[in-house]
Amino acid sequence: EYPFHRRVSGFTSSLRTSSAETFIPTPVDLANGLHRPPQKPAILRKISAAQQLSASEVVTHLGQTVVLASGTLSVLLHCEAVGNPKPTISWAKNGEEVKYNDRLLLQPDDSLQILAPVEADVGFYACNASNALGSDSVSIAVTLAGKPLIKASRATVINTESPAVTVDIGSMVKTIQKANVTINCQVAGVPEAKVTWFKNKVKLSSPHHLHDGSLFIGNVSLSNQGLYSCKAANLHGEVTESSQLLVLEPPRPLPYLEELTAVLTNAGPSTHSVLTSPSGTKLTVSPGGSALIGCAVDGHPTPNITWLYSGEPLNLQHQLLAAGRILQILNVSDFTDGEFSCLAQNEAGSLTQRMSLAIQEYRWSVDKLTACSASCGHRGVQLPLLRCLLDGAEVNTSYCRETPKPSLQPIACNRRDCPSRWMVTSWSPCTRSCGGGLQTRRVTCQRLTATGSSVPMSNEACAQVSKRPVDTQNCNRQPCVEWVASSWGQCNGPCIGPRLAVQHRQVFCQTKDGTSVSSDQCSSLPRPLSTQNCWTDVCGVHWRVSLWTVCTATCGNYGFQSRRVDCVHIRTNKPMMEHHCSWRPRPANWQRCNITPCENGTLLRGGEAEHCRSRKEGRVLSQKRSTGPC
C-alpha cells in the first residue's frame, strides 16, 4: 500500500509517495515505452533486506539501512522512479548535493555507487526525482559497523505565526510563546539505537518524548529556552546532535522610560520631552528650542529601534541616546511641523509609536509684488509676493508650510500696444509621404493692441524689426521603399516533427524602382516571414529497434546485451539517415543484464568456464592478471 511506514534495521523510515497519483507500471509497460498522461514523479519503494554480493559488495534499495563492515568494498544504492516527462534523478547526502568523483559514481541507471567506503561516507542519502510537474524524495541510511547515526539539519527556522512548528534535530528554532514545538530525531543503527533527550546537558524525563523518539515541547515560554540534545546509542557507540530553542516576544509599549528622566535632568531649560505612543502624542515648541523624544518598548530579543520623520529615515541633524531609545533634536527649527515615529523590530514582529511636532508663530505676509509678466499687450499682471515671517522677520517659507495661504489677486501692468511683429500659422501636411514633398504656412505682419485685438500691418512695418520667416520647406525626403519576398524554397530542411520540416525564402528591402537598399530603411514596415513549417514525406520516420541479444553472462557484474536501433521510413520501412530521426530521443542499444551473485558451481559461458578450469590446473592462458568471474 502507498503510503506506509515501516521500521527497518534499527530506525523508523517514513516511506511516502509524492503528491501525484501513484502510477506503478508493469514490466511490459516499461519495456514497450507505455504512452501515458503527464504525471508527477513517484519513486518506487522496495522493502527487503540488503543483498550481499560476495562479502564485499552490498546492493540495496531506498528505505533501508546499510551497515558498512571492514570488508565492504562497494555499496550500490538503487533508485527507480516513474513520471511523465521522465524524472531527473539526483542524490544528496545529509541535505547537500553529492559531488561525484572516482569513488562516488552515478551509474547509467541512476544508481549511486560508493567504492571503498570510509567513515566519511556515513550519513543519510536522499534520492530526489523531479520533472516539470513536481518532485519526490526518499532516504536511505549508511552506517559504519552498525554505529548509531542521526539525520540532522543545519537550518534556522523562525516561527512568528503558526501555533505549531516541527523541525529536525540540529536546526536553530526561534518561535513565539505558547506555540507547540516538535524536534524530530531520526536515527539509524544495528542493533536499534536508544534515544535519550537532554536540555542544557541535563537528562529529560520520558513524558516529553513522542512514540517515534521525537521531543514535544508544548505551550513554550521563556523558561523553555535552551540547548536540546538527542543522543542515540547502541553497543557499537553513541552520537549526539543538538538544537537551540529561542522564544520570541514581539515588541510591546511601556508606560515609562527611566533613561529619559536621567537625560532630561542634564538638559537645558529650553529642552522639552515627550514619549511616543501607539496612538500618537503631541509636542508644541517654539522655534529654536530642542526636544527629547523617547521610545519606551520591550520585547525578546531586545528590539532594534529605527526613527522616522514623516515616514522617511531622518536626514537632518539629530542625536540618538540610550541605545537608540531617545531621539534628541538640538534645534526644532531644522524641521517643519510633522510626525516623528519610532519603529521597534525583532524576529517576532514590529511596533510603531508616533509623536507629532508643532512649531509656533509663523505667518504669511503679502507686502511686495512680482515683476510684470508681459512688456505690452493686454495680459501683463503682477502677483503679490508671499513671505514667511516670525515676529516680523522673514524666514524660510518652509516654516509656513502648514499655515493656510492668503487669497492672492493679480494686478494689471504694462497694458499698451505692442510693436509690429511677424505671425505664422502651423505647417501644412507634407504633400508626399516619401520621395520628397512640400509644406507651406501663412506669414503675416500684425500688431497686438492694449485691448487684446490683433491689427494687420504692412510687411514693411515688420521687416524693419526682423527678417520675414520662410513660408515653404521641403519634407519627407527619404526614398520610398518596400519589403520584397522571393518564392518559398523546397520543403527539405531539417526534420522537426512527424512529416514536418522547414522551408525558407529571401526577404529584402528595395525602392519602388527595384533598387536594393539596407533593411534598416524598411524597419518601420511589417517584415514578411522568411521561414515557415511545411509537410514532407521525407520526415515520416521513426526509430526501429530489434530484440535484445542473449546476455553475455549468466551472473556476476559483467553481463550485457545489445540490440539494433535504426532510423526507418514509416511507409516504406527503408533505412534513413539518423539525423532525420534526431527530433526524437534515440533508444538505448545496450544494457547490463544478469547482475546477480554467482553461486558455487554456477556454469559460466564459453571461454569463462575454460579459463576457470585452467586456473585450477595451474595453466596460464594470458600474460595479463586474471580478473574474470572465477
Salt bridges, closest charged atoms under 4 A:
GLU80 OE2 - LYS46 NZ 3.00
ASP109 OD2 - HIS78 ND1 3.98
ASP121 OD2 - ARG103 NH1 2.96
ASP136 OD1 - ARG16 NH1 3.33
ASP136 OD2 - ARG45 NH1 3.05
GLU192 OE2 - ARG7 NH1 2.78
GLU241 OE1 - ARG154 NH2 3.13
GLU249 OE2 - ARG252 NE 3.24
ASP298 OD2 - ARG252 NH2 3.22
GLU339 OE1 - ARG354 NE 3.66
GLU347 OE2 - LYS174 NZ 2.71
ASP367 OD2 - ARG387 NH2 2.61
GLU394 OE1 - ARG387 NH1 3.10
ASP471 OD2 - ARG468 NH2 3.69
GLU482 OE1 - LYS512 NZ 3.64
ASP537 OD2 - HIS569 NE2 3.23
ASP537 OD2 - ARG571 NH2 2.71
ASP566 OD2 - ARG564 NE 2.66
GLU578 OE2 - ARG586 NH2 3.28
GLU610 OE1 - ARG613 NH2 2.66
GLU610 OE2 - ARG619 NH2 3.33
GLU617 OE1 - ARG619 NE 2.99
